[in-house]
Amino acid sequence: MSVTQNSEFMEEERQMARTIAISLGAWLAVTVLAVVLLLLFGEPLSSLVV
């Protein structure tokens, strides 16, 4: 492998890691938001269903 191939490979790996980190961060934010909303509005919502 040449130096340019290594550089391209490393850049692809960095981009993939960045994309995964952003995706996991977004998933975590949505999960935390859902938990907070359930804690705040869980009882009124359950009284509507039951």
N, C-alpha and C positions, 0 to 999 in steps of 0.2 A: 504494500500500500504506500502510496506517495503521501507527502505532507498535505497536499490539497485534498486528497480523498479523506484523510483523517480529519481535516478541518471541516469538510462538508458533513461528515458523519457526526462530529461533535456538535455542529450547529443544528442538525436534525434532532439529535438527542436533547439538546437544550430547549428547542421549540416544543418537543413532545412533553418534556417535563414541565414546561411553563403552562402548556395547555391543560395537562392533568392537574396541576396545582390550582389553576383558576377554576376548573370544573369541580374539584373537591371543595374549594372555598365557597363556591356558589351553592353546592349541595348542602354544606354545613349551615350556611346562612338561611337557606329555605327551611331546613330542619329546625333550627333555633327559632325562627319566626313562627313556625307552626306550633311549637311547644308553648311559646309565649302567648300566642293567640288562644290556644286551648286553655291555658291557665287563666287568662283574663275573661274569656267568654264561654268557657266550658259549661258552667252551670246554666246560664240562660239557654244555650243551645240544647242541652240535654232536657231541659223542661219543655222545649218545643217538640222534641221527638217523642218523649214519654207521655 
